[in-house]
Amino acid sequence: MLWEVDIYPAEGQPDLMGHQVSSSAAELGLARDLSVAAARGYLIQASLDRCQVEKIASELLTDRVVERATIGAVGDAALAESPWQEPGWSTCC
């Protein structure tokens, strides 16, 4: 199965990558007052269940103090939701 893991800033944490993009766009005169939300994304292709992918995301890919992950099979509707909604997964392990 092909899993997607998107890493976003945790609630209350600044979106440093998003801010950098919007600042650069303003400096280049491309857009003012541009709101950007940024994330890192990973694709994991393996015979893993959701709990195993959650463990990989929480222990290897995410700094749990300042980041959170949204996990789903590629094409899952939860991955297209706003990053400031509830995470697309809950701990089951």
C-alpha positions in Angstrom: 0.0 0.0 0.0 1.1 3.6 -0.7 0.8 5.9 2.3 1.1 9.6 2.4 2.4 11.4 5.6 2.1 15.2 5.7 3.9 17.1 8.4 2.5 20.5 9.6 3.4 22.9 12.4 1.5 22.0 15.6 -1.3 24.2 16.8 0.1 27.4 18.1 3.5 27.0 16.3 4.6 29.3 13.6 4.6 28.1 10.0 8.2 29.1 9.2 8.2 27.6 5.7 4.9 29.2 4.8 6.0 32.6 6.1 9.3 32.3 4.1 7.4 31.7 0.9 4.9 34.5 1.4 7.8 36.9 2.4 9.8 35.9 -0.7 6.8 36.5 -3.0 6.3 39.9 -1.5 10.0 40.8 -1.9 9.8 39.8 -5.5 6.7 41.9 -6.1 4.6 38.8 -7.0 2.0 39.0 -4.3 1.3 41.1 -1.2 -0.7 39.7 1.7 -0.3 36.2 0.4 -1.2 33.5 2.9 0.8 30.3 2.5 0.5 27.0 4.5 3.5 24.7 4.0 4.1 21.1 4.8 6.7 18.4 4.3 5.3 15.3 2.6 6.5 11.7 2.6 5.3 8.7 0.6 5.8 5.3 2.2 5.2 2.2 0.1 5.2 -1.0 2.1 3.0 -3.7 3.5 2.2 -1.7 6.7 -1.0 -1.1 8.5 -2.1 2.3 9.7 -0.7 1.9 13.2 2.7 1.0 11.9 2.7 4.1 9.6 1.6 6.2 12.6 4.5 4.9 14.6 6.9 5.7 11.8 5.4 9.2 11.5 5.5 10.0 15.2 8.9 8.5 16.0 10.9 9.2 12.9 9.4 11.9 10.8 7.7 14.3 13.2 9.1 16.5 16.0 6.1 15.9 18.3 6.8 19.1 20.3 6.3 21.5 17.3 4.8 19.4 14.5 1.9 17.1 13.8 1.2 14.6 11.1 -1.8 13.8 8.8 -1.7 10.2 7.5 -3.7 8.4 4.9 -3.6 6.2 1.9 -2.8 8.2 -1.2 -6.0 9.8 -2.5 -7.6 9.7 1.0 -10.0 12.8 1.4 -8.5 13.5 4.9 -5.2 14.6 3.2 -7.0 17.3 1.3 -8.5 19.0 4.4 -7.2 22.1 6.0 -4.1 21.5 8.0 -5.7 23.4 11.0 -8.5 20.9 11.4 -8.2 17.8 13.5 -5.4 15.5 12.5 -6.3 12.8 10.0 -5.4 10.0 12.4 -5.5 9.0 16.0 -3.1 6.8 17.9 -4.2 3.2 18.0 -1.0 1.6 19.1 
